[in-house]
Amino acid sequence: MKGSVASDTAYFIEQLKLFIKYPEVLSNDESHRSEIQRLTRLVSVALETPQESMQRIMFTYLPLVTARLSNEFGLLATLTMGDDANPVALSDLIKTSGLDKSLVSAIMDYHCYHGSAIEPRQGFYAPTKLTHNLLDPKVVTTLTCWHDIVGPAYGSLHRVLTSGPNGPDGSGKKTAFQVTHNTTQSFYDWLESNPERHASFYGYMAAVHAVTKKWVDVVQFDEEIAHNAHENEVVFVDIGGGDGSQSIEVQKVHNLGGKIVMQDRAAVVEKAQKAREAGVETMVYDFFTEQPVKGARAYFIQFVLLNWVDDDCVRILASQAPAMGPDSVLMIVDYVQGHRWETKGKIPEPDLWTPAAALAARACHEAQSRSSADYRHLLERAGLEMTEVRVFTNFGQAVIMAKKPKPAVDGS
């Protein structure tokens, strides 16, 4: 076996070069594309020496840092003005960015290593496919958010976990986010007091939702939720709905009667003009208090519970229960840890997004990711019954569906 692998190495290398040169051959074959990405990553790790493993991990910050700097100072945009035949000179990159030669050279050396630039001849650079990917507005927004807000909190997680009950500075327990950003405010209060960061975070959320499969792909809203709805009946309550993007998403697939209501804190609702223009009703609401909209067809909570510890989650869920009618459905969209082991058929490979989201929740909110069993337990504590979990992405995003349990029948 080993001899066969060794003898085929040259052929393997040539095949990889062809994939690099002609990636479009796999553009319509997602399963093979994903499998090649996975295997080449694992091959790269398998071939590492201890020193190479060290370098890969210790320099993990560099893709994010160089992308942020390159977008902020116009390096990538300038790079796209050239091509292989007419590359951009280092002097032009220095002039555009206003940065010194040493720093620009170091950044461009990293881009060439990383595949986000090539250097056809010394001191001249040309763009690659990755250059253009990094200039996609959705990518820019996401990387800005991660660089400025979430990423630094990862770095403080070790300090928080090893500091004891009084926190790193002795003033009491704090989240890694609070330590990093030197604040006592919660994550969302901090965002609201920093308009630029607020825009960055919600831009990131919108960017992620725009390119991933959506929960409405696995819930036939009109058939399952809004059938026979009356004109003045509330069919969808979007709890903690932010900019109202999910309410708008429901508007797109909802062709029957009924109202859609988006709820959040006053400062957030004030900015949800796009939702109001789409016909969504907006309402100021604290989800720790009893739900004021009674008997709606569906109550919807997306990416909220991962930001809160168990007891707070139970309070949020229990606040919705009194408003729910016998036919009401509570839908929770969140990450489900261990989802791949519940998949029928072939077990999916481990993904990156699920652990990243779990660690971000711990760093930013001191919260935790949860399995299906964890959600079932939370719902039962809140007086509700989990009925189904529908996973809709390969990185564990799912719709957890719940209802009020039927009253016990008196057997006497």
C-alpha positions as CSV (number, residue, x, y, z in Angstrom):
1,M,0.0,0.0,0.0
2,K,2.7,2.5,1.0
3,G,4.7,1.7,-2.2
4,S,1.6,2.3,-4.3
5,V,1.0,5.7,-2.7
6,A,4.6,6.7,-3.2
7,S,4.6,5.6,-6.9
8,D,1.4,7.7,-7.5
9,T,2.7,10.8,-5.9
10,A,3.7,12.5,-9.1
11,Y,0.3,11.8,-10.6
12,F,-1.4,13.1,-7.5
13,I,0.6,16.3,-7.6
14,E,-0.3,16.9,-11.3
15,Q,-4.0,16.3,-10.5
16,L,-3.9,18.9,-7.7
17,K,-2.2,21.4,-10.1
18,L,-5.0,20.9,-12.6
19,F,-7.7,21.5,-9.9
20,I,-6.0,24.7,-8.9
21,K,-5.8,25.8,-12.6
22,Y,-9.4,24.7,-13.5
23,P,-11.5,24.8,-10.3
24,E,-14.6,25.3,-12.3
25,V,-14.7,21.6,-13.3
26,L,-16.2,21.0,-9.8
27,S,-18.5,24.0,-9.7
28,N,-21.6,21.9,-10.2
29,D,-20.5,18.9,-8.1
30,E,-20.8,20.1,-4.5
31,S,-20.2,16.6,-2.9
32,H,-16.9,16.0,-4.7
33,R,-15.8,19.6,-4.2
34,S,-16.4,19.4,-0.4
35,E,-14.7,16.0,-0.2
36,I,-11.6,17.2,-2.0
37,Q,-11.4,20.2,0.3
38,R,-11.7,17.9,3.3
39,L,-9.2,15.4,2.1
40,T,-6.6,17.9,1.0
41,R,-6.9,19.6,4.4
42,L,-6.4,16.3,6.2
43,V,-3.5,15.3,3.9
44,S,-1.8,18.6,4.6
45,V,-2.1,18.0,8.4
46,A,-1.0,14.4,8.1
47,L,2.2,15.5,6.3
48,E,3.2,18.1,8.8
49,T,6.3,18.0,11.0
50,P,5.9,19.2,14.6
51,Q,7.4,22.5,13.6
52,E,4.9,22.9,10.7
53,S,2.0,22.1,13.1
54,M,3.3,24.8,15.4
55,Q,3.5,27.4,12.6
56,R,0.1,26.6,11.3
57,I,-1.6,27.1,14.7
58,M,0.5,30.0,15.9
59,F,-0.1,32.0,12.7
60,T,-3.8,31.4,12.6
61,Y,-4.5,35.1,13.3
62,L,-2.8,36.2,10.0
63,P,-5.6,35.5,7.5
64,L,-8.0,37.7,9.5
65,V,-5.5,40.4,10.3
66,T,-4.1,40.7,6.8
67,A,-7.5,40.7,5.2
68,R,-8.7,43.4,7.6
69,L,-5.7,45.6,6.9
70,S,-5.8,45.0,3.2
71,N,-9.4,46.0,2.9
72,E,-9.1,49.0,5.2
73,F,-6.1,50.4,3.3
74,G,-7.1,49.5,-0.2
75,L,-4.4,46.9,-1.0
76,L,-6.8,44.3,-2.3
77,A,-8.8,46.8,-4.4
78,T,-5.6,48.1,-5.9
79,L,-4.4,44.6,-6.6
80,T,-7.5,43.9,-8.8
81,M,-6.4,46.7,-11.2
82,G,-3.6,44.4,-12.4
83,D,-3.4,40.9,-13.8
84,D,-0.7,38.3,-14.6
85,A,0.5,40.1,-17.6
86,N,0.3,43.6,-16.1
87,P,0.8,43.2,-12.3
88,V,0.6,46.0,-9.8
89,A,3.9,47.4,-8.5
90,L,4.7,47.4,-4.8
91,S,5.3,51.1,-5.1
92,D,1.6,51.6,-6.2
93,L,0.4,49.5,-3.2
94,I,2.5,51.7,-0.9
95,K,1.2,54.9,-2.4
96,T,-2.5,53.8,-2.3
97,S,-2.3,52.5,1.3
98,G,-0.1,55.1,2.8
99,L,1.6,52.4,4.8
100,D,5.4,51.9,4.9
101,K,7.3,49.6,2.5
102,S,8.2,47.1,5.2
103,L,4.6,46.6,6.3
104,V,3.2,46.4,2.8
105,S,5.9,43.9,1.7
106,A,5.1,41.7,4.7
107,I,1.4,41.8,4.1
108,M,1.9,41.0,0.4
109,D,4.3,38.2,1.2
110,Y,1.6,36.6,3.3
111,H,-1.1,37.1,0.6
112,C,1.2,35.3,-1.8
113,Y,1.7,32.4,0.7
114,H,-2.0,32.3,1.4
115,G,-3.1,32.3,-2.3
116,S,-4.8,35.7,-2.2
117,A,-2.1,37.2,-4.5
118,I,0.7,36.0,-6.8
119,E,4.1,37.7,-7.5
120,P,4.9,37.1,-11.2
121,R,8.1,39.0,-10.8
122,Q,9.9,40.6,-7.9
123,G,8.0,43.5,-6.4
124,F,4.9,43.1,-8.7
125,Y,1.7,41.5,-7.7
126,A,-1.5,40.1,-9.4
127,P,-4.9,39.1,-8.0
128,T,-6.3,35.6,-7.7
129,K,-9.8,34.2,-7.2
130,L,-9.3,34.6,-3.5
131,T,-8.5,38.3,-3.9
132,H,-11.9,38.8,-5.4
133,N,-13.5,36.6,-2.7
134,L,-12.1,38.8,0.0
135,L,-13.5,41.9,-1.7
136,D,-17.1,40.5,-1.7
137,P,-19.1,43.0,0.4
138,K,-20.6,40.2,2.5
139,V,-17.1,38.8,3.2
140,V,-15.7,42.2,4.1
141,T,-18.6,42.8,6.6
142,T,-18.1,39.4,8.2
143,L,-14.4,39.6,8.5
144,T,-14.6,43.1,9.9
145,C,-17.0,41.9,12.6
146,W,-14.9,38.9,13.5
147,H,-11.7,40.9,13.6
148,D,-13.0,43.8,15.6
149,I,-15.6,42.2,17.9
150,V,-15.6,38.4,18.2
151,G,-12.1,37.3,17.3
152,P,-10.4,39.2,20.2
153,A,-12.7,37.6,22.7
154,Y,-11.5,34.1,21.7
155,G,-8.0,35.3,22.8
156,S,-9.3,36.2,26.3
157,L,-11.1,32.9,26.9
158,H,-8.1,31.2,28.5
159,R,-7.5,34.2,30.8
160,V,-11.2,34.1,31.9
161,L,-11.3,30.3,32.4
162,T,-8.1,30.3,34.6
163,S,-8.9,33.5,36.6
164,G,-11.1,32.0,39.3
165,P,-14.5,33.2,40.6
166,N,-13.5,36.9,40.9
167,G,-12.4,37.3,37.3
168,P,-9.1,38.4,35.8
169,D,-9.0,41.8,37.5
170,G,-10.6,40.7,40.8
171,S,-13.8,42.8,40.2
172,G,-16.1,39.8,39.6
173,K,-16.7,37.3,36.9
174,K,-16.7,38.6,33.4
175,T,-17.1,37.2,29.9
176,A,-14.1,37.0,27.7
177,F,-15.8,39.6,25.5
178,Q,-16.0,42.0,28.5
179,V,-12.4,41.5,29.4
180,T,-11.2,42.0,25.8
181,H,-13.2,45.2,25.3
182,N,-12.8,46.5,28.8
183,T,-16.5,46.9,29.5
184,T,-19.1,45.8,32.0
185,Q,-21.8,46.0,29.4
186,S,-23.4,42.9,28.0
187,F,-22.6,42.1,24.3
188,Y,-25.8,43.6,22.9
189,D,-25.8,46.6,25.2
190,W,-22.2,47.3,24.0
191,L,-23.2,47.0,20.4
192,E,-26.0,49.5,20.9
193,S,-23.6,52.0,22.4
194,N,-21.2,51.6,19.5
195,P,-23.1,52.3,16.3
196,E,-20.2,51.3,14.0
197,R,-19.8,47.9,15.7
198,H,-23.6,47.5,15.8
199,A,-23.7,48.0,12.0
200,S,-20.8,45.6,11.6
201,F,-22.4,42.8,13.7
202,Y,-25.8,42.9,12.1
203,G,-24.2,43.2,8.7
204,Y,-22.3,40.0,9.4
205,M,-25.6,38.3,10.5
206,A,-27.3,39.4,7.3
207,A,-24.3,38.2,5.2
208,V,-24.3,34.8,6.8
209,H,-28.0,34.3,6.3
210,A,-27.8,35.4,2.7
211,V,-25.4,32.6,1.7
212,T,-26.6,29.7,3.8
213,K,-29.6,27.4,3.5
214,K,-32.6,28.8,5.4
215,W,-35.0,27.4,7.9
216,V,-37.9,28.2,5.5
217,D,-36.4,25.5,3.2
218,V,-37.5,22.8,5.7
219,V,-40.7,24.4,7.1
220,Q,-43.5,24.7,4.6
221,F,-44.9,27.8,6.3
222,D,-48.3,28.2,4.6
223,E,-49.0,24.5,4.7
224,E,-47.8,23.7,8.2
225,I,-48.3,27.0,10.0
226,A,-50.5,29.5,8.3
227,H,-53.2,27.4,6.6
228,N,-56.7,28.9,6.9
229,A,-55.4,32.0,8.7
230,H,-57.7,35.0,9.1
231,E,-56.7,38.4,7.9
232,N,-56.2,39.8,11.5
233,E,-54.7,36.7,12.9
234,V,-51.0,36.8,13.9
235,V,-49.3,33.9,12.1
236,F,-45.6,34.7,13.0
237,V,-44.0,36.4,16.0
238,D,-40.3,37.0,15.5
239,I,-38.9,37.3,19.0
240,G,-35.6,39.2,19.3
241,G,-35.9,39.7,15.5
242,G,-33.1,42.3,15.1
243,D,-33.4,44.0,11.8
244,G,-36.5,41.9,10.9
245,S,-34.7,39.9,8.2
246,Q,-36.5,36.7,9.2
247,S,-39.9,38.3,9.2
248,I,-39.2,39.6,5.8
249,E,-38.1,36.1,4.8
250,V,-41.4,34.8,5.9
251,Q,-43.2,37.5,3.9
252,K,-41.5,36.2,0.8
253,V,-42.8,32.6,1.2
254,H,-46.2,33.5,2.9
255,N,-49.0,33.9,0.5
256,L,-52.0,33.5,2.8
257,G,-53.7,35.9,5.2
258,G,-52.5,37.0,8.7
259,K,-50.1,39.3,10.4
260,I,-46.4,39.1,11.0
261,V,-45.0,40.8,14.1
262,M,-41.3,41.5,14.9
263,Q,-40.2,42.2,18.5
264,D,-37.0,43.5,20.0
265,R,-35.7,46.2,22.3
266,A,-36.6,49.8,21.6
267,A,-33.2,50.7,20.2
268,V,-33.3,47.8,17.8
269,V,-36.9,48.2,16.7
270,E,-36.3,51.8,15.9
271,K,-33.8,50.7,13.2
272,A,-36.0,48.1,11.6
273,Q,-37.4,50.4,9.0
274,K,-36.9,47.9,6.2
275,A,-39.2,45.4,8.0
276,R,-41.9,48.0,8.4
277,E,-41.7,48.9,4.8
278,A,-42.2,45.3,4.0
279,G,-45.5,45.2,5.9
280,V,-44.1,43.7,9.1
281,E,-45.5,45.1,12.4
282,T,-42.8,46.0,14.9
283,M,-43.2,45.9,18.7
284,V,-41.0,46.8,21.6
285,Y,-40.7,43.7,23.8
286,D,-38.4,42.3,26.5
287,F,-38.4,38.5,26.0
288,F,-37.9,37.9,29.8
289,T,-41.5,39.2,30.3
290,E,-44.8,37.6,29.4
291,Q,-45.5,37.5,25.7
292,P,-48.2,40.1,24.9
293,V,-49.2,38.6,21.5
294,K,-51.7,35.8,22.4
295,G,-52.6,32.8,20.3
296,A,-50.3,33.3,17.4
297,R,-49.7,30.4,14.9
298,A,-45.9,30.5,15.4
299,Y,-43.5,32.1,17.9
300,F,-40.0,32.2,16.5
301,I,-36.6,32.6,18.3
302,Q,-33.5,32.6,16.1
303,F,-29.9,32.5,17.5
304,V,-31.0,34.0,20.8
305,L,-30.8,31.1,23.2
306,L,-27.1,30.3,22.4
307,N,-26.4,33.8,24.0
308,W,-27.9,32.9,27.4
309,V,-27.2,30.4,30.2
310,D,-29.8,27.6,30.9
311,D,-31.8,29.4,33.6
312,D,-32.2,32.5,31.4
313,C,-33.2,30.4,28.5
314,V,-35.9,28.8,30.6
315,R,-37.2,32.3,31.6
316,I,-37.3,33.3,27.9
317,L,-39.2,30.1,26.9
318,A,-41.5,30.2,29.9
319,S,-42.4,33.8,29.0
320,Q,-43.8,32.6,25.7
321,A,-45.7,29.6,27.0
322,P,-48.8,31.5,28.5
323,A,-49.4,33.2,25.2
324,M,-49.4,30.0,23.1
325,G,-52.7,28.4,22.1
326,P,-53.2,24.6,21.7
327,D,-52.2,24.8,18.0
328,S,-49.4,27.3,18.4
329,V,-45.9,26.2,17.5
330,L,-42.7,27.5,19.0
331,M,-39.8,27.4,16.5
332,I,-36.2,27.8,17.8
333,V,-33.5,28.2,15.1
334,D,-30.1,27.6,16.6
335,Y,-27.0,25.3,16.4
336,V,-27.5,21.8,17.6
337,Q,-24.3,20.2,18.9
338,G,-23.7,16.6,18.0
339,H,-26.3,16.9,15.1
340,R,-24.2,14.7,12.8
341,W,-24.6,11.7,15.0
342,E,-28.4,12.0,14.7
343,T,-28.3,11.9,10.9
344,K,-29.8,8.9,9.2
345,G,-27.5,7.1,6.8
346,K,-23.9,8.1,6.4
347,I,-22.5,10.2,9.3
348,P,-21.4,13.6,8.1
349,E,-17.8,14.7,8.7
350,P,-17.0,17.2,11.5
351,D,-17.5,20.8,10.4
352,L,-15.8,24.1,11.4
353,W,-18.8,26.3,12.0
354,T,-20.5,24.4,14.8
355,P,-17.5,24.5,17.2
356,A,-16.7,28.1,16.2
357,A,-20.2,29.2,17.1
358,A,-20.1,27.3,20.4
359,L,-16.8,28.9,21.4
360,A,-18.0,32.3,20.3
361,A,-21.1,31.9,22.5
362,R,-19.0,31.0,25.5
363,A,-16.5,33.9,24.8
364,C,-19.1,36.6,24.2
365,H,-22.0,35.5,26.4
366,E,-20.6,32.9,28.8
367,A,-23.3,30.8,27.2
368,Q,-23.1,27.3,25.7
369,S,-24.1,25.3,22.7
370,R,-26.6,22.6,23.2
371,S,-27.6,19.1,21.9
372,S,-31.1,18.0,21.0
373,A,-31.4,16.5,24.5
374,D,-30.4,19.8,26.1
375,Y,-33.1,21.7,24.1
376,R,-35.7,19.1,25.1
377,H,-34.7,19.6,28.8
378,L,-34.9,23.4,28.6
379,L,-38.3,23.2,26.9
380,E,-39.6,20.8,29.5
381,R,-38.5,23.1,32.3
382,A,-40.4,25.9,30.6
383,G,-43.6,23.8,30.4
384,L,-43.3,23.0,26.7
385,E,-42.8,19.8,24.7
386,M,-40.2,19.4,21.9
387,T,-41.8,17.7,18.9
388,E,-39.2,17.7,16.2
389,V,-35.7,18.8,15.2
390,R,-35.1,19.6,11.5
391,V,-31.4,20.2,10.6
392,F,-31.1,22.4,7.6
393,T,-27.3,23.0,7.2
394,N,-24.4,20.6,7.3
395,F,-23.0,22.6,10.2
396,G,-25.8,22.0,12.7
397,Q,-28.3,24.8,12.2
398,A,-31.7,23.4,12.9
399,V,-35.3,24.3,13.6
400,I,-36.3,22.9,17.1
401,M,-40.1,22.8,17.1
402,A,-42.2,22.7,20.3
403,K,-45.7,23.1,21.5
404,K,-47.8,23.1,24.7
405,P,-48.3,19.6,26.0
406,K,-51.9,18.4,25.9
407,P,-53.6,18.5,29.3
408,A,-53.6,15.2,31.1
409,V,-56.8,13.3,30.8
410,D,-58.4,12.5,34.1
411,G,-58.8,8.8,34.1
412,S,-61.2,8.7,37.0
